[in-house]
């Protein structure tokens, strides 16, 4: 390996470990409370059964589905405003490709998985702030 060659940084190296989930039947109010509690701006929505896929609810989803139409947060279920299916990246993906994916899809974050197991979340911020990038 030459001295000019850079170490490949993988998604698992730059992700925030662990994911916070919520049931799709929870209310938007409960989702916001969980986001506040964990100081995050998205929650993964739990699968309803083994053949289901993960969903995600973000601050943007809550703004578009609750605040903009003027609906009471206690009357809106997460499943009504979430995005499903979601984009996920493998833990071994080079973060340069993660950055391209986020840029092209206009997403700010995606879950990181390894053989179907959720490991964490990777965001634009975690990519830029990772010590081996700049």
Long-range contacts (C-beta under 8 A, 24 or more apart in sequence): 6-132, 7-132, 8-94, 9-94, 9-95, 9-130, 9-132, 9-133, 10-91, 10-92, 10-93, 10-94, 10-95, 11-89, 11-90, 11-91, 11-92, 11-93, 11-94, 11-95, 11-98, 11-112, 11-122, 12-91, 12-92, 12-112, 12-114, 12-119, 12-120, 13-95, 13-130, 13-132, 14-95, 14-98, 14-122, 14-126, 14-127, 14-130, 14-133, 15-91, 15-112, 15-119, 15-120, 15-121, 15-122, 15-126, 16-120, 16-121, 16-122, 16-123, 16-126, 17-119, 17-120, 18-120, 19-44, 19-111, 19-118, 19-119, 19-120, 19-121, 20-44, 21-45, 21-46, 22-46, 22-57, 22-78, 23-78, 24-48, 24-55, 24-77, 24-78, 24-79, 24-82, 25-77, 25-78, 25-79, 26-77, 26-78, 27-73, 27-74, 27-75, 27-76, 27-77, 27-78, 28-62, 28-65, 28-66, 28-73, 28-74, 28-76, 28-77, 28-78, 28-81, 29-73, 29-74, 30-78, 31-57, 31-62, 31-78, 32-62, 32-73, 35-59, 42-109, 42-121, 43-78, 44-86, 44-111, 44-118, 45-78, 45-79, 45-82, 45-84, 53-84, 53-85, 53-86, 54-84, 54-85, 54-86, 54-88, 54-111, 54-118, 55-79, 55-82, 55-83, 55-84, 55-85, 55-86, 56-82, 56-83, 56-84, 56-86, 56-111, 57-81, 57-82, 57-83, 58-83, 86-110, 86-111, 88-112, 88-113, 89-113, 89-122, 90-114, 91-119, 95-122, 95-127, 95-130, 95-133, 98-122, 98-127, 99-124, 99-127, 102-127
